[in-house]
């Protein structure tokens, strides 16, 4: 094999590694970004997160569970709380989730003892920039509610505006109703929920909101809705409609990751993918993350780390293609020049 053929072969091998990592990240975003330990999966092939049916990362509007599926076995609360504690960062969110678990537990105990407990709304608003763990926590909440006996199945159905709103009169209610039907027994996660606000007088977003509000009332004992998006926009969205205000009274804010947390996520990505950082590469990674993450909205927090990691692998592949011989150690090593070349 001549030098050109060997160079092409190395590049192809590295590109295959990058493609595999990308597919793995799309399937296990929670595990790769936030350090979620593996957990028993629901009876659904190709599950994209531990213990739940798969949720699409793109092209939202596709259901993540089928109504005819049997509910997965109940998970232990101590396992779910340990998984929550294992996430990188999210300290304020972890505290609120623990508070909610305790609130629901005591509410159920009061009911069992014949004490008045009042209504308990579990619908929530998740606000924060992209890549801060909103979808990951929504998946976990679905499983927690299932473990607590609040939800009968505990699946997650993730949609955005395109999954709810149709283009003609009367079709939006039907489209939204079908999504709700798939989400019964679990959590309906609506990303960028504020986009449902009418863009014009011919917009059907309000029809989707009205349909959702009715479903939240009709199925309040076996459906939880989580609306997610940017901070200010989510606040405006909830307060734009009295029906939304009365149903969404729990707000979880997801902070951007600090440089140290981003570095921890990068190290975890290396460990999971069996890469090691050269001694002089660690500081280069830190400098790159600090520079790239100055605008967290465009960087995407944990998603930005993944994207940088994959760009670094391309630079590494080009470097290895110029070597006379490539060892296993070479394939695993990320050098400072690989990071600086991004």
C-alpha positions in Angstrom: 0.0 0.0 0.0 1.6 3.3 -1.0 1.7 6.4 1.2 -1.4 8.0 -0.5 -3.5 4.9 -0.1 -2.5 4.6 3.6 -3.3 8.2 4.2 -6.7 7.8 2.7 -7.4 4.7 4.8 -6.5 6.6 8.0 -8.7 9.5 7.1 -11.6 7.1 6.4 -11.1 5.3 9.7 -11.1 8.5 11.6 -14.2 9.7 9.8 -15.9 6.5 10.7 -15.0 7.1 14.3 -16.5 10.6 14.2 -19.7 9.4 12.5 -20.0 6.7 15.2 -19.5 9.2 17.9 -22.1 11.5 16.4 -24.7 8.8 16.2 -23.8 7.7 19.8 -24.2 11.2 21.0 -27.6 11.7 19.4 -28.8 8.4 21.0 -27.3 9.0 24.4 -27.2 12.8 24.8 -27.9 12.6 28.5 -25.2 10.1 29.1 -22.6 11.9 27.1 -23.3 15.4 28.2 -24.3 15.1 31.8 -22.7 11.9 33.0 -25.9 9.8 33.4 -25.0 6.3 34.4 -26.7 3.5 32.5 -30.1 2.5 33.8 -32.6 -0.2 32.8 -34.1 0.6 29.4 -37.8 0.6 28.5 -39.0 -2.1 26.2 -38.1 -0.2 23.1 -35.2 -1.0 20.7 -32.6 1.7 20.1 -33.6 3.7 23.3 -31.9 7.1 23.2 -31.8 7.7 26.9 -31.6 5.4 30.0 -34.9 3.9 31.0 -37.2 5.8 28.5 -38.4 5.5 25.0 -36.3 7.4 22.4 -36.7 11.1 22.0 -35.7 12.7 18.6 -32.9 15.3 18.8 -34.0 16.8 15.5 -37.2 16.8 13.5 -39.3 17.1 16.6 -42.9 16.1 16.4 -42.1 12.4 16.1 -43.5 10.5 19.0 -41.1 8.7 21.4 -43.6 6.0 22.6 -46.5 4.2 21.2 -49.8 4.0 23.1 -50.0 0.3 22.8 -46.7 -0.3 24.5 -46.7 -1.8 28.0 -45.4 0.4 30.8 -41.8 -0.3 31.7 -41.1 -1.8 35.2 -41.0 0.7 38.1 -37.6 1.9 38.9 -36.3 2.5 42.4 -36.4 6.1 43.6 -33.0 5.8 45.1 -31.6 4.8 41.7 -33.3 7.7 40.0 -32.0 10.2 42.7 -28.5 8.8 42.3 -28.7 9.3 38.6 -29.9 12.9 39.2 -26.9 13.5 41.6 -24.6 12.1 38.9 -25.3 14.9 36.4 -22.6 17.6 36.0 -23.7 21.0 37.3 -27.5 21.7 37.5 -27.3 22.3 41.2 -30.3 24.5 41.4 -32.3 22.2 39.2 -31.3 19.2 41.3 -32.6 20.9 44.4 -35.9 21.8 42.9 -36.4 18.2 41.6 -35.7 16.9 45.1 -38.2 19.3 46.5 -40.8 18.2 44.0 -40.2 14.5 44.8 -40.7 15.2 48.5 -43.8 17.3 47.9 -45.4 14.6 45.8 -44.5 11.9 48.3 -46.0 13.8 51.2 -49.1 14.7 49.1 -49.6 10.9 48.5 -49.2 10.1 52.2 -51.8 12.7 53.1 -54.3 11.2 50.6 -53.6 7.6 52.0 -54.3 8.9 55.5 -57.6 10.6 54.6 -56.2 14.1 55.0 -57.0 17.0 52.7 -54.2 17.4 50.2 -55.6 20.0 47.7 -54.7 20.0 44.0 -51.2 19.3 42.9 -50.2 20.7 39.5 -47.1 19.0 38.1 -46.8 20.9 34.8 -43.6 22.8 34.6 -41.7 25.4 32.7 -38.0 24.8 31.9 -36.1 27.9 30.9 -32.5 28.3 29.8 -30.1 28.4 26.9 -29.6 25.4 24.6 -27.5 22.5 25.8 -28.2 23.0 29.5 -29.9 19.7 30.2 -33.6 20.6 29.8 -34.5 17.5 27.7 -32.4 15.3 29.9 -34.2 16.4 33.1 -37.6 16.1 31.4 -36.8 12.4 30.5 -35.7 11.8 34.1 -38.9 13.5 35.5 -41.0 11.2 33.4 -39.4 8.2 35.0 -39.6 9.7 38.5 -43.3 10.4 38.1 -43.8 6.8 36.9 -41.8 5.5 39.8 -44.0 7.6 42.2 -47.1 6.2 40.6 -48.2 9.6 39.3 -47.9 8.5 35.6 -48.9 5.1 34.3 -46.1 4.7 31.7 -43.4 7.4 32.2 -42.5 7.9 28.5 -41.4 11.2 27.0 -43.0 12.6 23.9 -41.0 15.6 22.5 -42.4 18.1 20.1 -42.0 21.7 18.9 -44.4 23.9 17.0 -44.2 21.9 13.8 -45.4 18.8 15.7 -48.6 20.6 16.9 -49.6 23.2 14.4 -51.1 22.5 11.0 -51.6 24.8 8.0 -55.4 24.7 7.7 -58.4 25.5 9.8 -59.4 22.6 12.1 -56.3 20.5 11.4 -54.3 21.8 14.3 -56.7 20.5 17.0 -56.5 17.1 15.4 -52.7 17.1 15.1 -52.3 18.3 18.7 -54.8 15.8 19.9 -52.9 12.9 18.3 -49.7 14.1 20.1 -51.5 14.3 23.4 -52.9 10.8 22.9 -49.3 9.4 22.4 -48.2 11.3 25.5 -50.9 10.0 27.9 -49.3 8.2 30.8 -46.1 10.2 30.4 -44.6 13.7 29.8 -45.3 15.9 26.8 -42.2 18.1 26.3 -42.8 21.1 24.1 -39.5 22.8 23.1 -39.6 26.5 22.2 -43.2 26.6 23.4 -43.4 30.4 22.9 -43.4 29.8 19.2 -47.0 28.7 19.6 -48.0 32.3 20.1 -49.8 33.6 17.1 -47.6 35.1 14.4 -50.5 36.5 12.4 -54.2 36.5 12.4 -54.2 33.4 10.3 -51.8 31.6 12.6 -53.1 28.4 14.3 -50.8 28.3 17.3 -53.6 29.5 19.6 -55.7 26.6 18.5 -52.8 24.3 19.6 -52.6 26.1 23.0 -56.4 25.8 23.5 -56.3 22.1 22.7 -53.4 21.5 25.1 -55.1 23.4 27.9 -58.2 21.3 27.5 -56.1 18.1 27.4 -54.2 19.2 30.6 -57.6 19.5 32.4 -59.2 16.3 30.9 -56.1 14.1 31.6 -54.7 15.9 34.7 -54.2 12.6 36.5 -52.1 10.9 33.8 -50.4 13.6 31.7 -47.7 16.1 32.6 -46.7 18.9 30.2 -43.3 20.6 30.3 -42.9 23.7 28.3 -39.3 24.7 27.5 -37.3 27.5 25.9 -35.3 30.7 26.5 -35.7 32.6 29.8 -37.5 35.8 28.9 -39.5 34.3 26.1 -40.9 31.5 28.3 -42.0 34.0 30.9 -43.8 36.1 28.3 -45.4 33.0 26.9 -46.9 31.8 30.2 -48.2 35.2 31.2 -49.8 35.8 27.8 -52.7 33.5 28.6 -54.6 33.1 31.9 -55.1 29.4 31.2 -51.3 28.9 30.9 -50.7 30.9 34.0 -53.0 28.8 36.1 -51.6 25.5 34.9 -47.8 26.3 34.8 -46.8 27.3 38.2 -43.5 25.5 38.6 -40.4 27.1 37.0 -37.0 25.5 36.7 -34.2 27.7 35.4 -31.2 25.9 33.8 -28.0 27.9 34.3 -25.2 28.0 31.7 -22.3 25.7 32.4 -19.1 27.2 33.9 -15.8 26.8 32.2 -14.8 24.1 34.8 -18.0 22.2 34.2 -17.5 22.4 30.4 -14.0 21.0 30.9 -15.4 18.2 33.0 -17.9 17.4 30.2 -15.0 17.4 27.7 -13.0 15.0 29.9 -16.0 12.7 30.2 -16.5 12.8 26.4 -12.8 11.7 26.0 -13.2 9.0 28.5 -16.3 7.5 27.0 -14.8 7.6 23.5 -11.4 6.2 24.7 -9.3 9.3 24.0 -6.6 10.7 26.2 -5.4 14.3 26.4 -1.7 15.0 26.0 -0.1 16.8 29.0 0.1 20.0 27.1 -3.3 19.7 25.6 -5.4 20.2 28.7 -4.7 23.9 28.9 -5.3 24.3 25.2 -8.8 22.7 25.6 -9.6 25.0 28.5 -8.6 28.1 26.5 -10.7 26.9 23.6 -13.7 26.3 25.7 -13.5 29.6 27.4 -13.1 31.4 24.1 -15.9 29.6 22.3 -18.4 29.7 25.2 -18.4 33.4 25.7 -21.7 33.5 23.9 -23.5 30.5 25.4 -26.6 30.9 23.2 -24.6 30.3 20.0 -22.2 27.9 21.6 -24.8 25.6 23.1 -23.2 24.6 26.4 -22.8 20.8 26.5 -23.8 20.6 22.8 -21.0 23.0 22.0 -18.5 20.8 23.8 -19.6 17.9 21.7 -19.3 19.9 18.5 -15.8 21.1 19.5 -14.8 17.5 20.3 -15.8 16.3 16.9 -14.0 19.2 15.2 -10.8 18.2 17.1 -11.1 14.7 15.9 -11.1 15.9 12.3 -7.8 17.9 13.0 -6.4 14.8 14.6 -7.3 12.6 11.6 -5.5 15.0 9.3 -2.4 14.9 11.6 -2.4 11.1 11.8 -2.7 10.8 8.0 0.7 12.4 7.6 2.5 9.9 9.9 4.5 7.0 8.5 3.1 4.6 11.1 0.0 4.9 13.3 -0.2 3.0 16.6 -3.2 2.4 18.9 -1.8 5.0 21.2 -1.6 7.5 18.4 -5.3 6.9 17.6 -6.2 7.5 21.2 -4.1 10.6 21.8 -5.3 14.2 21.4 -2.3 16.5 21.1 -2.2 20.2 21.8 -1.8 20.8 18.0 -5.1 19.0 17.4 -6.9 21.5 19.7 -5.1 24.5 18.5 -5.9 23.6 14.9 -9.7 23.9 15.5 
